[in-house]
């Protein structure tokens, strides 16, 4: 907790109680008595904070007597990256929500979000004008099917779906036991046990063309098994990681990629010439291949050879489209 945050915490404690003992401040702030006394003096001297010691109450309080001194104002405080991102994301989600059962409750939530943004020493309108969240490659989502999938997931019921496989162009009917819903790269997926394949699968919800909840209880899969299947390898496509991709980025592209997290268990290093080496586990090449190709000539697959040849074949097929 930095000093400005401590000032706000001290103010919050004094506003919420009639008096605050020293021990309560030290515990809440996690600082020494000497540091606490310096903070109090600073607030009194610089911000005109009317903080007084009350012998009768054996604690500190605000002096509530009118006209007891100059106006008291704390310095402006701003949100950190994750806080402002969360607030603005919630605002956008609420603005884009379709009318439904919760429609009448949305306005109070939006008002509360605006009030939170106003606390950042800037007006909510100014924040909205100066910050922009851009969603890339978001696909349209049939609301009715999302509701059916979400309901079956929460109620732990089996679901009969017709799912369009974009790779093969086929629509396949199957029964699934939904386990969890995932929001990934601006799109929604359901991780489920597929009773047709007798294995775990991830389905894009926008590719579901019909969904009916069944009366049968869903097959439950333990969290450890779900994590091992869906989180061990690269990207949204599940499967226990069985390969490690080793990628070599040029020194120029390394200025960007070296600051990115491609996988929680990735290994990274620089060679003597400034090339950036990235190693990540994977079991399915589809998403990994797309992310490699978007870097064009700035990246080379060093291993495994099968992935390297897949990239070569894809690039050759792309060149053939242009007659070269």
Order of alpha helices (4+ residues) and beta strands (2+ residues): alpha-alpha-alpha-beta-beta-alpha-alpha-alpha-alpha-beta-beta-beta-beta-beta-alpha-beta-alpha-beta-beta-alpha-beta-alpha
